[in-house]
């Protein structure tokens, strides 16, 4: 059990420290919409990860079938990332949602649902995420029982969730001090990075296919 926990910790830290579109979008959502926006986004990512972990460990054949359509998934994911990037970099108007008295405007349930869905889609349509979970599930299945793998992936997910919570909280604290101009710059940088990651996703997928 100790070995399983240690492997889960190692895997969790690797995932938490990895750089991708998720981390930049977490920061952007937290700065734009506060803690509720940040947590709505990461909740979507968490549900996506849990679904992929379960599928990778129980119905790997289904995940392998999904990877047979890697190119299509990459194109769909790329289109989604690039469209979001273009919107935030060129069309999204930054605003600090406060009323005339300086109080924060109420964050609506439909806003939370929209941001939650974007987190789920961005994570699920990333072939790299699918490969990460499936690859580790396949390797670990050789020397570990299902119970041990449950411990490994549970610890991994908990570490990643804790890291996401920390990112949201830190970005939320910065939000109180951020200016409208700074928020506009953050949106443009985040949007540009999403475009870059989206294009890189397609190029990476084509490289693997060849």
Protein Blocks (a to p, Z undefined) as FASTA:
>chain_A
ZZmmmmmmmmmmmmmmpccfklmmmmmmmmmnojmlmmmmmmmmmmmmmmmmmmmmmmmm
lmmmmmmmmmmmmmmmmmmmmmmmmmmmmmmccdddddfkopacdddfklmmmmmmmmmm
mmmmpmklmmmmmmmmmmmmmmpcfklmmmmmmmmmmmmmmmmmmmmmmmmmmmmmpcfk
lmmmmmmmmmmmmmmmmmmmmmmmmmmmZZ
